[in-house]
Amino acid sequence: MQTVTLGKNGPKVTALGIGTWSWGDQLFWNYGQQYGPNEVKEAFTAAVEAGITFFDTAEVYGLGLSETLLGQFMQESGAKVDIATKFGPLPWRLFGDSVKEALDKSLQRLQLNQVTLYQVHWPFTFLMSQKTLMNALADEVEKGRIVTVGVSNYSAAQMKEAHQLLGERGISLAVNQVQYSLLFRKVETEGIISTAKELGVTILAYSPLAQGLLTGKYTSEIQPDGARKADSRFKAAGLAKIRPVLELLGEIGPKYQKTPAQVALNWLMAQNNVIPIPGAKNASQVRQNAGALGWSLSTEDVSQLEKISRNWL
Ligand SMILES: NC(=O)c1ccc[n+]([C@@H]2O[C@H](COP(=O)([O-])OP(=O)(O)OC[C@H]3O[C@@H](n4cnc5c(N)ncnc54)[C@H](OP(=O)(O)O)[C@@H]3O)[C@@H](O)[C@H]2O)c1
């Protein structure tokens, strides 16, 4: 199995992870309508069977249900997996203690004593400064409840600051989790990718399939459910804009006997030190996404995809 080291000297995790925002989430993804606990349990099992043991969750996903489900599946299967979860620096969380309290609850739901990666979900600084926050995270690393520290949605400058503050405690920032796909490449123009390389920070690419768009399955007639119904990218004009990218994915795929989604995920892995974490609602989506591992696009195909997606830089 292909692996990637988190940060400079963190643990090795599988080169593709599984995003679990939709596990238990009714608000955005309509959990409980077209899919539910059985489907996501099968998704977990399919991932482990395919050798993928890295799962991304957050305390807010399904208001805790995503973590609870993962905890149950790990217990029932006995599988040893790496969990990445997230702390939300919400306005009423004023003191460093709130990190300890939130982590207590996440570990309880996950039925674990330790998580592989604990990420700050957003770069919000209301009353708790980054210094207080990073120190509280460093305390948890020292206690052994977190193996590595990450951030999410941080700009290049915010990432540097977090890196420096953790460095004062002898800890390296391991991860910045950001939106990154062929249809969202701002992280390249905003210096996030280059700064991450410079600092030795691994990028976790969220929404790597542009929330399903890069699978090519959506058309003006076949529309997604949940909150995406209101997203203009899924309407006729939005779909027309992405047609050239989907056409190229469709041309490249057959050369490798791969689907558009598998090619889109493989392109992200070709960026080096980038781990895509596609969300999956069922076993079949997990199996398809797992097919992005174990092969590589040619340099020529990587560069063609880079050229066709420059509108999204
Ligand atoms: N840090 C953050 O702020 C943040 C923000 C967003 C996401 N995330 C993380 O990143 C993960 C992934 O992002 P995402 O869920 O927004 O978007 P995504 O991975 O781009 O898309 C996921 C959705 O695409 C569809 N899909 C996935 N694989 C498929 C396949 N092989 N064939 C057909 N359809 C497929 C599924 O929905 P349908 O079947 O309904 O189309 C699935 O829920 C999340 O689960 C979460 O862990 C983090």
The ligand as an SDF file (V2000), in Angstrom:
LIG
                    3D

 48 52  0  0  0  0  0  0  0  0999 V2000
  -11.6930   20.9720    6.5260 N   0  0  0  0  0  0  0  0  0  0  0  0
  -12.8020   21.3800    5.9620 C   0  0  0  0  0  0  0  0  0  0  0  0
  -13.2320   22.5410    6.1190 O   0  0  0  0  0  0  0  0  0  0  0  0
  -13.5350   20.4310    5.0680 C   0  0  0  0  0  0  0  0  0  0  0  0
  -14.5500   20.8970    4.2020 C   0  0  0  0  0  0  0  0  0  0  0  0
  -15.1690   19.9650    3.3560 C   0  0  0  0  0  0  0  0  0  0  0  0
  -14.8040   18.6230    3.4000 C   0  0  0  0  0  0  0  0  0  0  0  0
  -13.8350   18.2010    4.2760 N   0  0  0  0  0  0  0  0  0  0  0  0
  -13.3960   16.7740    4.3450 C   0  0  0  0  0  0  0  0  0  0  0  0
  -13.1260   16.2930    3.0350 O   0  0  0  0  0  0  0  0  0  0  0  0
  -13.9410   15.1510    2.7460 C   0  0  0  0  0  0  0  0  0  0  0  0
  -14.2920   15.0940    1.2690 C   0  0  0  0  0  0  0  0  0  0  0  0
  -14.8790   16.3120    0.8080 O   0  0  0  0  0  0  0  0  0  0  0  0
  -16.3910   16.4030    0.2850 P   0  0  0  0  0  0  0  0  0  0  0  0
  -17.1790   15.2960    0.8840 O   0  0  0  0  0  0  0  0  0  0  0  0
  -16.8110   17.8180    0.5100 O   0  0  0  0  0  0  0  0  0  0  0  0
  -16.2910   16.2630   -1.2950 O   0  0  0  0  0  0  0  0  0  0  0  0
  -15.7730   15.1490   -2.3300 P   0  0  0  0  0  0  0  0  0  0  0  0
  -14.9250   14.1750   -1.6680 O   0  0  0  0  0  0  0  0  0  0  0  0
  -15.2200   15.9100   -3.4700 O   0  0  0  0  0  0  0  0  0  0  0  0
  -17.1510   14.5080   -2.8090 O   0  0  0  0  0  0  0  0  0  0  0  0
  -17.8060   13.5580   -2.0320 C   0  0  0  0  0  0  0  0  0  0  0  0
  -19.1350   13.1630   -2.6480 C   0  0  0  0  0  0  0  0  0  0  0  0
  -18.9850   12.8080   -4.0250 O   0  0  0  0  0  0  0  0  0  0  0  0
  -19.7680   11.6480   -4.3200 C   0  0  0  0  0  0  0  0  0  0  0  0
  -18.8080   10.5690   -4.6460 N   0  0  0  0  0  0  0  0  0  0  0  0
  -17.6340   10.2880   -3.9870 C   0  0  0  0  0  0  0  0  0  0  0  0
  -16.9950    9.2700   -4.5810 N   0  0  0  0  0  0  0  0  0  0  0  0
  -17.7470    8.8960   -5.6200 C   0  0  0  0  0  0  0  0  0  0  0  0
  -17.6110    7.8970   -6.6070 C   0  0  0  0  0  0  0  0  0  0  0  0
  -16.5580    7.1100   -6.6520 N   0  0  0  0  0  0  0  0  0  0  0  0
  -18.5880    7.7850   -7.5410 N   0  0  0  0  0  0  0  0  0  0  0  0
  -19.6500    8.5910   -7.5350 C   0  0  0  0  0  0  0  0  0  0  0  0
  -19.8470    9.5620   -6.6120 N   0  0  0  0  0  0  0  0  0  0  0  0
  -18.9030    9.7110   -5.6630 C   0  0  0  0  0  0  0  0  0  0  0  0
  -20.5860   11.3490   -3.0700 C   0  0  0  0  0  0  0  0  0  0  0  0
  -21.8120   12.0980   -3.0490 O   0  0  0  0  0  0  0  0  0  0  0  0
  -23.0780   11.7900   -3.9910 P   0  0  0  0  0  0  0  0  0  0  0  0
  -23.1100   10.3220   -4.2430 O   0  0  0  0  0  0  0  0  0  0  0  0
  -24.2390   12.3070   -3.2530 O   0  0  0  0  0  0  0  0  0  0  0  0
  -22.8030   12.6100   -5.2340 O   0  0  0  0  0  0  0  0  0  0  0  0
  -19.6950   11.9130   -1.9840 C   0  0  0  0  0  0  0  0  0  0  0  0
  -20.3810   12.2270   -0.8070 O   0  0  0  0  0  0  0  0  0  0  0  0
  -15.1440   15.3150    3.6910 C   0  0  0  0  0  0  0  0  0  0  0  0
  -15.8200   14.0970    3.9100 O   0  0  0  0  0  0  0  0  0  0  0  0
  -14.4580   15.8380    4.9300 C   0  0  0  0  0  0  0  0  0  0  0  0
  -13.8290   14.7750    5.6200 O   0  0  0  0  0  0  0  0  0  0  0  0
  -13.1840   19.0990    5.0820 C   0  0  0  0  0  0  0  0  0  0  0  0
  1  2  1  0
  2  3  2  0
  2  4  1  0
  4  5  1  0
  4 48  2  0
  5  6  2  0
  6  7  1  0
  7  8  2  0
  8  9  1  0
  8 48  1  0
  9 10  1  0
  9 46  1  0
 10 11  1  0
 11 12  1  0
 11 44  1  0
 12 13  1  0
 13 14  1  0
 14 15  2  0
 14 16  1  0
 14 17  1  0
 17 18  1  0
 18 19  2  0
 18 20  1  0
 18 21  1  0
 21 22  1  0
 22 23  1  0
 23 24  1  0
 23 42  1  0
 24 25  1  0
 25 26  1  0
 25 36  1  0
 26 27  1  0
 26 35  1  0
 27 28  2  0
 28 29  1  0
 29 30  1  0
 29 35  2  0
 30 31  1  0
 30 32  2  0
 32 33  1  0
 33 34  2  0
 34 35  1  0
 36 37  1  0
 36 42  1  0
 37 38  1  0
 38 39  2  0
 38 40  1  0
 38 41  1  0
 42 43  1  0
 44 45  1  0
 44 46  1  0
 46 47  1  0
M  CHG  2   8   1  16  -1
M  END
$$$$
